[in-house]
Structure formats: structure tokens, C-alpha cells
Amino acid sequence: MAKPSKSRPIESGEGHWIEWLTGSVSTIGVIALIGWVGFEAATQSDGAPELSVKTISSASRDGEYQVMFDVENAADRTAADVAVRGEITAGNTVIETVEITLDYVPMHSRTRAGLIFRNDPAGRSRIFATGFSEP
């Protein structure tokens, strides 16, 4: 004959300590997430994206010149359809112009891209953002 078990039945009304721990950690996580989203919503400004362009490198590739650059957005707003123009100048005369449109530059981030020129841009190029839209 089998001895009766001294452990409590599985269907008892008390939860196991791991259930209480899991529930507590989950509750804290959900409350923290709600608080963070609320804080972000309350502190974000409604200003326009703040775009700046910085040239990273320039290299010759098969008779063309590739210029890599970063577009940085320091604002609390994402910029979409960011138009960037690169120009090679000689004095006040623009010799060559190339453009690229970046899909988006998220808030507080940086996006890297490149322009390809036919002429050597060394010391004669400038790259700048010309426009964007709000997503």
C-alpha cells in the first residue's frame, strides 16, 4: 500500500513563490514601460528636425569619386525624404552637382550615405541637406 504524500496538493489556493516572483517582475516591467513612454511623450518638443551633414571620406573609384558623409538629426523629430546635395565648386562657379534622397533620418541618430562625382572633389566640395518632410 502506498503512503499518503505529505506535500500539499497541486490545486491548493496558494501560488508557488516563482509565480509570485514572475508576476511581480512583470508588473514592475509594465509600469516602467508605461512611465517611460509617458515621459517621452511629455518631454518631446514639437520643433522641426535639426539636420547637419559631415563629410567622412573621399575615395577614387574607377574614374569616379565617392564621398561618404553622415547626416545627423539632433532633434526630437524624425525627418523623412531628406534631400542632400553635393557640389563641386571652382571659386563662385558650380562645376558639378549631385543629389541623393535618404528615406529617413530618425530622431537623435545618424545616417551614413555616399555621393558619386565625376570630377575630383578634393578641397572643392560642399555637401548639405536641402529639404525633408515629416513622416
C-alpha positions in Angstrom: 0.0 0.0 0.0 1.3 3.4 -0.9 2.0 6.0 1.7 0.0 9.2 1.5 2.0 12.2 0.2 2.9 14.9 2.8 3.3 17.6 0.1 0.5 20.0 -0.5 -1.9 19.3 -3.3 -1.3 20.9 -6.7 -4.7 22.6 -6.7 -4.1 24.5 -3.4 -5.1 28.1 -3.4 -1.6 29.4 -2.7 0.7 30.2 -5.6 4.3 28.9 -5.8 7.0 31.5 -5.0 8.2 31.5 -8.6 4.7 32.6 -9.8 4.7 35.5 -7.4 8.2 36.5 -8.5 7.3 36.3 -12.2 4.1 38.3 -11.6 6.0 41.0 -9.6 8.8 41.4 -12.1 6.3 41.6 -15.0 4.2 44.2 -13.2 7.3 46.3 -12.5 8.3 46.0 -16.1 4.9 47.1 -17.4 4.7 50.1 -15.0 8.3 51.1 -16.0 7.4 50.9 -19.7 4.3 53.0 -19.3 6.2 55.5 -17.3 9.0 55.8 -19.9 6.5 56.2 -22.8 4.6 58.8 -20.8 7.9 60.7 -20.0 9.0 60.6 -23.7 5.6 61.9 -24.8 5.6 64.7 -22.3 9.1 65.9 -22.9 9.4 65.8 -26.7 9.4 69.1 -28.4 7.3 69.9 -31.5 10.2 71.5 -33.3 11.5 70.6 -36.8 14.3 68.1 -37.4 17.8 69.6 -36.9 19.9 68.2 -39.7 23.7 68.6 -40.1 26.0 67.0 -42.7 29.6 65.9 -42.1 31.9 64.5 -44.7 33.6 61.3 -43.6 35.8 60.2 -46.5 36.5 60.6 -50.2 38.0 58.0 -52.5 38.6 57.5 -56.2 36.7 54.5 -57.7 37.1 53.6 -61.4 37.4 57.2 -62.6 34.7 58.4 -60.3 35.0 59.9 -56.8 32.9 58.6 -53.9 32.3 60.9 -51.0 30.9 59.3 -47.8 29.0 61.5 -45.4 26.8 61.4 -42.2 23.6 63.2 -41.8 22.8 63.8 -38.1 19.4 64.6 -36.7 19.8 66.2 -33.2 16.1 66.9 -32.8 13.2 65.0 -31.2 11.5 64.6 -34.6 12.3 62.1 -37.4 12.9 63.6 -40.9 11.7 61.7 -44.0 12.7 62.1 -47.6 15.9 64.0 -46.7 17.3 65.6 -49.8 21.1 66.1 -49.7 23.1 68.0 -52.4 26.8 67.8 -53.1 28.5 70.5 -55.2 32.0 70.9 -56.6 33.0 74.5 -57.0 35.7 76.5 -58.5 35.6 79.9 -57.0 32.0 81.0 -57.2 31.2 78.7 -60.1 29.5 75.3 -59.5 31.2 72.7 -61.7 29.1 69.6 -60.7 26.0 68.9 -58.6 24.8 65.6 -57.4 21.8 64.8 -55.2 20.5 61.9 -53.1 17.3 61.4 -51.1 17.5 59.5 -47.9 14.3 57.7 -46.9 14.6 58.9 -43.3 16.9 60.1 -40.5 15.5 59.1 -37.1 15.5 61.5 -34.2 18.8 61.6 -32.2 20.6 59.5 -34.8 22.9 59.5 -37.7 22.6 58.0 -41.2 25.6 57.3 -43.5 25.4 57.7 -47.3 27.5 58.5 -50.3 27.6 60.7 -53.4 29.5 59.9 -56.6 31.1 62.7 -58.5 32.7 62.6 -62.0 35.2 65.4 -61.0 37.7 65.3 -58.2 36.0 66.9 -55.2 39.3 67.3 -53.1 39.1 70.6 -51.3 36.4 71.9 -53.6 33.2 70.2 -52.5 30.4 71.0 -50.1 27.6 68.7 -49.0 24.4 70.0 -47.3 20.8 69.0 -46.7 18.3 70.9 -48.8 14.9 69.6 -47.5 12.9 67.0 -45.7 9.3 66.0 -44.9 7.6 64.9 -41.7 6.6 61.3 -41.7 
